[in-house]
Amino acid sequence: MNKSELIDAIADSADISKAAAGRALDAAVDAVKKALKKGDMVTLVGFGSFYVGKRAARTGRNPRTGASIKIKAAKVPKFRAGKGLKDAIN
C-alpha cells in the first residue's frame, strides 16, 4: 500500500474527503517526526511504538576499492509492533 492508497482508505473509513484525509495523514506523520526529533517515544496503543535507536560508530569497507572507511554513529528511527497489530496479522 502506498501513500495515495492509504489516503483513499482513510477517506473511505472516516467518511471525509481525500484532501482532508491527506492533510490528516501529513499532520500525523509530521507530529511523529517532531516527537522523534526531540527524542520522545510515540506509542499508539494496539498498534505499536515509534522510538529513536542509536547505531554505534563502526568501520565499513568500500565495496569498489576494498578500502576501510569510518562510519559515524547515528540515531535511527525504529518501530516496535504492539500486541494488537501482531494479533491482527497472525
N, C-alpha and C positions, 0 to 999 in steps of 0.2 A: 504494500500500500504506500503510495506516495502522498505528498502534502495535499494535492488537489483532491485526491480520493478521500483523504481524512476530513478535509473541509466539507465535502459532499455528505459524508456520513454524519458529521456533527450537525450540519444544517437539517438533514432529514430527521435525526433523532430529537433535536431540540426544537424543531418546527420554527426555525429562523432562516433568514436569507443567507445565501452563500457568502455575501460580503460581510455580514455580521459574524458569521462563523469563522471566516478568515481573520478578521480583526481579533476575535476572541482567542483563536489559536496563537496568533502572533503575540498577543499580550501575555498569554500563559508561558510561552517559550521565553519571552524576554524576562519575565519575572523569575523563572528558573535560572536563567543565565546570570542575572544580577545577584541572586542569592548565593549561587555557587562562587561567583567572583569575590563575594565578601567572606567566603569560607563556610557559609551556612549549609546545613543539610535540608533538602526538600523532601518531605515524606507525604505521600498520598496513600492513606490507609486503604488497604485492599489492592493496591496497585504496586507500589514499591517506593524506593528511596533513591534520590539522586544525591551524590556526595562527591567531594574532591579527594582524590587519592594522590599520593606522592610517588614519583618514579625517581629512583636514585640515579646519580651520575654513573656512567659506565663507559667502557671502552668498546667501540664498534670497529667494523672493518669495511672499508670501501670495496664493494664487490668488483669494481672495474680495475682498480690498481692493486688491491690487496693491502693497501697501507692502513695502519691503525689510525683511528680518529677518536677524539673525545666527544662524548655526547653528554650535554649538560643535564642536570637534574631538572625535572619539570613537574608541574601539577597537571593532573589529568582528570577529566570528568568520568565518573563511574555510576553505574546503576545496579541496584540490588533489587530483584523482583520480590514482591510481597507474597504472602500465602494465598491471597485471593487470585492473583494473576497465575501463580503456579497451579492452583486447583482448576482454574478455567481452561488451561491448555492440556491438562492431563486427564 
